[in-house]
Amino acid sequence: MCVTEIGKDIHSKVGARLTLAGATAAVFFIGDAFRALLLSQMLLSVQLPVTIITQVRLTSSRAVMGKYANSPLLRLTLWVVAAVVVALNLKLGWSLILSRP
């Protein structure tokens, strides 16, 4: 095992442990479990449009994918799906902002 592989392995372990520690600490501060679940899902959904758009762009690129790039019809379908996800994400965010007391 070379030094860079060890560094990446340690980085992954530290990241996983920090995430677990944060989640464990958060459990002690949850008042309403259902609201906490909704909030956690909303926070997870924030990164989803970025991931979808990046994947669509990469898999549609002939420079990256070559002959395996998305066809025009599939590309259109994927952009429609991305737009729906972004719209739903905005709707969720807006509804959460308006539901604050």
Buried (B, 14 or more C-beta within 10 A) or exposed (E): EEEEEEEEEEEEEEEEEEEEEEEEEEEEEEEEEEEBEBEEEBEEBEEBBEEBBEEBBEBBEEEEEEEEBBEEEEBEEBBEEBEEBBEEBEEBEEEEEEEEE
